[in-house]
């Protein structure tokens, strides 16, 4: 996450992600993003 803050909701619970965090999402994950602050991100799909 380059800038901002979000809360990611999954069936297992919630996780807060903010500036400086590196996050890996497993293939097939169902989630919802609640944007708390404007987000700028870099992502890669492999």
C-alpha positions in Angstrom: 0.0 0.0 0.0 1.6 3.3 -1.1 -1.0 5.6 0.5 -4.2 5.3 2.4 -6.0 2.9 4.7 -8.6 0.2 4.2 -10.3 -2.5 6.2 -10.5 -5.8 4.3 -13.5 -8.0 5.3 -13.2 -11.8 4.7 -15.3 -14.7 6.0 -12.5 -15.2 8.6 -12.6 -11.6 9.9 -11.3 -8.1 9.2 -7.8 -6.8 8.6 -6.7 -3.2 8.5 -4.2 -2.4 5.7 -2.4 1.0 5.6 0.6 2.8 4.1 3.7 0.7 4.0 1.9 -2.7 4.3 2.7 -5.6 1.9 -0.3 -8.0 1.6 -0.7 -11.3 -0.2 -4.2 -12.5 -1.1 -4.7 -16.2 -1.7 -6.2 -17.3 -5.0 -10.0 -17.4 -4.8 -10.3 -15.2 -1.7 -13.7 -13.5 -1.4 -13.3 -10.1 0.3 -14.7 -6.6 0.6 -12.7 -3.4 0.9 -13.9 -0.6 3.2 -11.9 2.4 2.2 -11.1 4.6 5.2 -8.6 7.0 3.5 -8.0 7.6 -0.3 -5.8 4.7 -1.6 -2.9 4.5 -3.9 -1.6 0.9 -4.4 0.7 -1.2 -6.5 -0.5 -4.7 -7.3 0.6 -7.7 -9.4 -1.5 -10.6 -10.5 0.4 -13.9 -11.1 
